[in-house]
């Protein structure tokens, strides 16, 4: 795999502002990957495989890395907003498939952000000692999402600056867990036997247990793909994307493996699996004198806040990009005087309100179900993207770009597809939620398609230079 550098210039009349250089892009990617998953799912991953909880995170990293190479070829070849939906439409040109891919990616982002909002409210209540009921938690979560929308509307520069602060805070929480874990290990008080011990459920062999745990752990690795939706707001994307995406994935994978090793070396697997705050328990056990109850809930709160902000930025930019391509209604492509896609932001925020209300009253284990549903939707998208990159080899472009090897893309498609199927041991409730979301998308696609047919418009993607500027309010 080789990368060819090429200076890129901004198109005349470009509607989004290019503010992200290599440093901000790296923090965006790391901040998006690290977040709700590692803070909430470590115990559940350990419940599937025992002390070898680091292995599913490592496998998830490997699967994500295979797909990242395909994304790198596509984003450097087509540096436009819309991400996977754009690539699939260029590859296959089928409106319904494009719409469903876009809706799946958008749904995964909004579902993840909505779950993060709920977790934010719960951590806030714990941190300040407020015994809030379901109604209070719901109101705080809705208020939090409104605040995320306000930051997003303010502009990408402000959103990215907020991401930098939140990323540094969530990194400090994970660093605390690692430091405490290494301190205990160095003192000889850790149980290294648990780190390499497999303890699988009675109805699963080791392989099935690992793939089941990987389907959960993959939720912690998603996020790198969000960055491609920010391509039109990056400086020189052809040059910086490959290095920053691979570096960000490597940093996140290393942190996850270290956190998992420290967690199971200090706390027995059964106790990790029985708590909703496994990393808090690790610090409590490893450093009893540390005021963990006064610190980690707020760090966790900032971590999930970062996940929500980045996912909502991704979802709004995805809708904006597809509206510019006339795959979605053009009204979603309007931008404000601050050059932010305000109608797309409003639409995704309203959807998040509905999902937060649903999560609050319809599920007892929202994090696991919605986290698994998020990874299910994205793994299906990743499988299609890995095929699309090979189909698009027939499309030649005038710019140099990253190129992945064909066997890597094929292996990425097969591994993602396997983790989508029930053969991987995935919980059936995740298929129910994903099916309902895609059904909504299917229903919404019908009027969009009929409207385009009545207008006599063909569903063909255009180059950015050929797209007239959308209305600026």
Secondary structure in CASP SS format (residue, H / E / C, confidence):
PFRMAT SS
TARGET T0000
AUTHOR 0000-0000-0000
METHOD secondary structure of the structure
MODEL  1
X C 1.00
X E 1.00
X C 1.00
X C 1.00
X C 1.00
X C 1.00
X C 1.00
X C 1.00
X C 1.00
X C 1.00
X C 1.00
X C 1.00
X C 1.00
X C 1.00
X C 1.00
X C 1.00
X C 1.00
X C 1.00
X C 1.00
X E 1.00
X C 1.00
X H 1.00
X H 1.00
X H 1.00
X H 1.00
X H 1.00
X H 1.00
X H 1.00
X H 1.00
X H 1.00
X H 1.00
X H 1.00
X H 1.00
X C 1.00
X C 1.00
X H 1.00
X H 1.00
X H 1.00
X H 1.00
X H 1.00
X H 1.00
X H 1.00
X H 1.00
X H 1.00
X H 1.00
X H 1.00
X H 1.00
X H 1.00
X H 1.00
X E 1.00
X C 1.00
X C 1.00
X H 1.00
X H 1.00
X H 1.00
X H 1.00
X H 1.00
X H 1.00
X H 1.00
X H 1.00
X H 1.00
X H 1.00
X H 1.00
X H 1.00
X H 1.00
X H 1.00
X H 1.00
X H 1.00
X H 1.00
X H 1.00
X H 1.00
X H 1.00
X H 1.00
X H 1.00
X H 1.00
X H 1.00
X H 1.00
X C 1.00
X C 1.00
X C 1.00
X C 1.00
X C 1.00
X H 1.00
X H 1.00
X H 1.00
X H 1.00
X H 1.00
X H 1.00
X H 1.00
X H 1.00
X H 1.00
X H 1.00
X C 1.00
X C 1.00
X H 1.00
X H 1.00
X H 1.00
X H 1.00
X H 1.00
X H 1.00
X H 1.00
X H 1.00
X H 1.00
X H 1.00
X H 1.00
X H 1.00
X H 1.00
X H 1.00
X H 1.00
X H 1.00
X H 1.00
X H 1.00
X H 1.00
X H 1.00
X H 1.00
X H 1.00
X H 1.00
X H 1.00
X H 1.00
X H 1.00
X H 1.00
X H 1.00
X H 1.00
X H 1.00
X H 1.00
X H 1.00
X H 1.00
X H 1.00
X C 1.00
X C 1.00
X C 1.00
X C 1.00
X C 1.00
X H 1.00
X H 1.00
X H 1.00
X H 1.00
X H 1.00
X H 1.00
X H 1.00
X H 1.00
X H 1.00
X H 1.00
X H 1.00
X H 1.00
X H 1.00
X H 1.00
X H 1.00
X H 1.00
X H 1.00
X H 1.00
X H 1.00
X H 1.00
X H 1.00
X C 1.00
X H 1.00
X H 1.00
X H 1.00
X H 1.00
X H 1.00
X H 1.00
X H 1.00
X H 1.00
X H 1.00
X H 1.00
X H 1.00
X H 1.00
X H 1.00
X H 1.00
X H 1.00
X H 1.00
X H 1.00
X H 1.00
X H 1.00
X H 1.00
X H 1.00
X H 1.00
X H 1.00
X H 1.00
X H 1.00
X H 1.00
X H 1.00
X H 1.00
X H 1.00
X H 1.00
X H 1.00
X C 1.00
X C 1.00
X C 1.00
X C 1.00
X C 1.00
X H 1.00
X H 1.00
X H 1.00
X H 1.00
X C 1.00
X C 1.00
X E 1.00
X C 1.00
X C 1.00
X C 1.00
X C 1.00
X C 1.00
X C 1.00
X C 1.00
X H 1.00
X H 1.00
X H 1.00
X H 1.00
X H 1.00
X H 1.00
X H 1.00
X H 1.00
X H 1.00
X H 1.00
X H 1.00
X H 1.00
X H 1.00
X H 1.00
X H 1.00
X H 1.00
X C 1.00
X C 1.00
X H 1.00
X H 1.00
X H 1.00
X H 1.00
X H 1.00
X H 1.00
X H 1.00
X H 1.00
X H 1.00
X H 1.00
X E 1.00
X C 1.00
X C 1.00
X H 1.00
X H 1.00
X H 1.00
X H 1.00
X H 1.00
X H 1.00
X H 1.00
X H 1.00
X H 1.00
X H 1.00
X H 1.00
X H 1.00
X H 1.00
X H 1.00
X H 1.00
X H 1.00
X H 1.00
X H 1.00
X H 1.00
X H 1.00
X H 1.00
X H 1.00
X H 1.00
X H 1.00
X H 1.00
X H 1.00
X H 1.00
X H 1.00
X H 1.00
X H 1.00
X C 1.00
X C 1.00
X H 1.00
X H 1.00
X H 1.00
X H 1.00
X H 1.00
X C 1.00
X C 1.00
X C 1.00
X C 1.00
X H 1.00
X H 1.00
X H 1.00
X H 1.00
X H 1.00
X H 1.00
X H 1.00
X H 1.00
X H 1.00
X C 1.00
X C 1.00
X C 1.00
X C 1.00
X C 1.00
X H 1.00
X H 1.00
X H 1.00
X H 1.00
X H 1.00
X H 1.00
X H 1.00
X H 1.00
X H 1.00
X H 1.00
X H 1.00
X H 1.00
X H 1.00
X H 1.00
X H 1.00
X H 1.00
X H 1.00
X H 1.00
X H 1.00
X H 1.00
X H 1.00
X H 1.00
X H 1.00
X H 1.00
X H 1.00
X H 1.00
X H 1.00
X H 1.00
X H 1.00
X H 1.00
X H 1.00
X H 1.00
X H 1.00
X C 1.00
X C 1.00
X C 1.00
X C 1.00
X C 1.00
X H 1.00
X H 1.00
X H 1.00
X H 1.00
X C 1.00
X E 1.00
X C 1.00
X C 1.00
X C 1.00
X C 1.00
X C 1.00
X C 1.00
X H 1.00
X H 1.00
X H 1.00
X H 1.00
X H 1.00
X H 1.00
X H 1.00
X H 1.00
X H 1.00
X H 1.00
X H 1.00
X H 1.00
X H 1.00
X H 1.00
X H 1.00
X H 1.00
X H 1.00
X H 1.00
X H 1.00
X H 1.00
X H 1.00
X C 1.00
X C 1.00
X C 1.00
X H 1.00
X H 1.00
X H 1.00
X H 1.00
X H 1.00
X H 1.00
X H 1.00
X H 1.00
X H 1.00
X H 1.00
X H 1.00
X H 1.00
X H 1.00
X H 1.00
X H 1.00
X H 1.00
X H 1.00
X H 1.00
X H 1.00
X H 1.00
X H 1.00
X H 1.00
X H 1.00
X H 1.00
X H 1.00
X H 1.00
X H 1.00
X H 1.00
X H 1.00
X C 1.00
X C 1.00
X C 1.00
X C 1.00
X C 1.00
X C 1.00
X C 1.00
X C 1.00
X E 1.00
X C 1.00
X C 1.00
X H 1.00
X H 1.00
X H 1.00
X H 1.00
X H 1.00
X H 1.00
X H 1.00
X H 1.00
X H 1.00
X H 1.00
X H 1.00
X H 1.00
X H 1.00
X H 1.00
X H 1.00
X C 1.00
X H 1.00
X H 1.00
X H 1.00
X C 1.00
X C 1.00
X C 1.00
X H 1.00
X H 1.00
X H 1.00
X H 1.00
X H 1.00
X H 1.00
X H 1.00
X H 1.00
X H 1.00
X H 1.00
X H 1.00
X H 1.00
X H 1.00
X H 1.00
X H 1.00
X H 1.00
X H 1.00
X H 1.00
X H 1.00
X H 1.00
X H 1.00
X H 1.00
X H 1.00
X H 1.00
X H 1.00
X H 1.00
X H 1.00
X C 1.00
X C 1.00
X C 1.00
X C 1.00
X C 1.00
X C 1.00
X C 1.00
X C 1.00
X C 1.00
X H 1.00
X H 1.00
X H 1.00
X C 1.00
X C 1.00
X C 1.00
X C 1.00
X C 1.00
X E 1.00
X C 1.00
END
